């Protein structure tokens, strides 16, 4: 009994010391990946973006009708056909940057 416990404890200790090499993103993703963007700190990047003059112009209420029309046309002519072709919904992936940022900081 003690021998089995000692063997089990030794095996557990050895398994904790083993670690796999972390592969670069190019080797983790399939060959048909369209694009990959990485941002080390998404919260900081978002805070910096909101202070940019171009973002403030884009967020201006006077530009809202133009922005809505442009976004609708972009979605209808580009996003929806691409979603149909790829069989995915981009909305399903919109929270990934925020989710992965939270999991790293925890």
VENMO-V859996 format. One record per run of one state. SS is the DSSP state (hx for helix, st for strand, lp for the rest). FROM is the first residue (numbers start at 0). TO is the last residue. Records with the same first field share a line. If there is no record, write none. Layout:
SS=FROM-TO ; FROM-TO
This chain:
lp=0-0 ; 17-23 ; 28-40 ; 50-51 ; 58-59 ; 86-88 ; 93-94 ; 105-105
hx=1-16 ; 24-27 ; 41-49 ; 52-57 ; 60-85 ; 89-92 ; 95-104
